[in-house]
Amino acid sequence: MATVLIIGAGGVSRVVTKKCAMNTTVFSKIVLASRTKSKCDQIASEIKESLGVSIDTAAVDADDVDALVALINRVKPAMLLNIAL
């Protein structure tokens, strides 16, 4: 089991995050981050309601290298999926 950090909260990210949440034996923790945290919270809420899986959320600008590195160091993901534009 591993932690996955997903960057981006658009339509494709919504599908990717849901697919990860459907595989809890592979992804023990999912963190969804985007510039607009409210979009991440919306996706996390939908997944919690439909699958019963909790998703952590965070705000990060993927163009801000220092902020992104800080988030990666905090989350310590085994896998990072960049689904941002």
C-alpha positions as CSV (number, residue, x, y, z in Angstrom):
1,M,0.0,0.0,0.0
2,A,1.2,3.5,-0.9
3,T,0.5,7.1,-0.7
4,V,-0.3,8.9,-4.0
5,L,-0.2,12.7,-4.5
6,I,-2.4,13.9,-7.3
7,I,-1.9,17.4,-8.6
8,G,-4.8,19.0,-10.4
9,A,-8.6,19.2,-9.8
10,G,-10.1,19.2,-13.3
11,G,-12.3,16.7,-15.1
12,V,-9.5,14.2,-15.8
13,S,-8.2,14.5,-12.2
14,R,-11.7,13.7,-10.9
15,V,-11.6,10.4,-12.8
16,V,-8.1,9.6,-11.8
17,T,-8.7,10.3,-8.2
18,K,-11.9,8.2,-8.2
19,K,-10.1,5.3,-9.8
20,C,-7.3,5.5,-7.2
21,A,-10.0,5.6,-4.5
22,M,-11.5,2.4,-5.9
23,N,-8.2,0.6,-5.3
24,T,-7.5,1.0,-1.6
25,T,-5.3,-2.1,-1.5
26,V,-2.9,-0.2,-3.8
27,F,-3.4,3.3,-2.6
28,S,-3.7,3.5,1.2
29,K,-3.7,7.3,1.2
30,I,-4.7,9.8,-1.5
31,V,-3.8,13.5,-1.4
32,L,-5.4,15.7,-4.0
33,A,-3.9,19.2,-4.5
34,S,-4.6,22.1,-6.8
35,R,-4.5,25.9,-6.8
36,T,-8.1,26.0,-5.8
37,K,-8.5,23.8,-2.7
38,S,-12.3,24.1,-2.9
39,K,-12.3,22.1,-6.1
40,C,-10.2,19.4,-4.4
41,D,-12.6,19.4,-1.4
42,Q,-15.6,19.0,-3.9
43,I,-14.0,15.9,-5.5
44,A,-13.0,14.5,-2.1
45,S,-16.6,15.0,-0.8
46,E,-18.1,13.2,-3.9
47,I,-15.7,10.3,-3.4
48,K,-16.4,10.1,0.3
49,E,-20.1,10.0,-0.4
50,S,-20.0,7.4,-3.3
51,L,-17.1,5.2,-2.2
52,G,-16.7,5.9,1.5
53,V,-13.0,6.7,1.0
54,S,-11.4,9.8,2.6
55,I,-9.2,12.0,0.4
56,D,-6.8,14.6,2.0
57,T,-6.7,17.9,0.1
58,A,-4.2,20.7,-0.1
59,A,-3.7,24.0,-2.0
60,V,-0.6,24.2,-4.2
61,D,0.4,26.1,-7.4
62,A,2.2,23.5,-9.5
63,D,4.2,26.4,-11.1
64,D,5.6,27.3,-7.7
65,V,8.5,24.9,-7.4
66,D,9.3,25.7,-3.8
67,A,5.7,25.2,-2.7
68,L,5.4,21.9,-4.7
69,V,8.6,20.6,-3.2
70,A,7.4,21.5,0.3
71,L,4.1,19.6,-0.3
72,I,6.0,16.6,-1.6
73,N,8.3,16.6,1.4
74,R,5.3,16.8,3.7
75,V,3.2,14.1,2.0
76,K,6.1,11.8,1.1
77,P,4.2,10.1,-1.7
78,A,5.3,6.8,-3.3
79,M,3.8,8.1,-6.5
80,L,3.0,11.6,-7.9
81,L,0.5,12.1,-10.7
82,N,0.6,15.5,-12.3
83,I,-2.9,16.0,-13.9
84,A,-2.6,19.8,-13.9
85,L,-2.5,21.8,-17.2
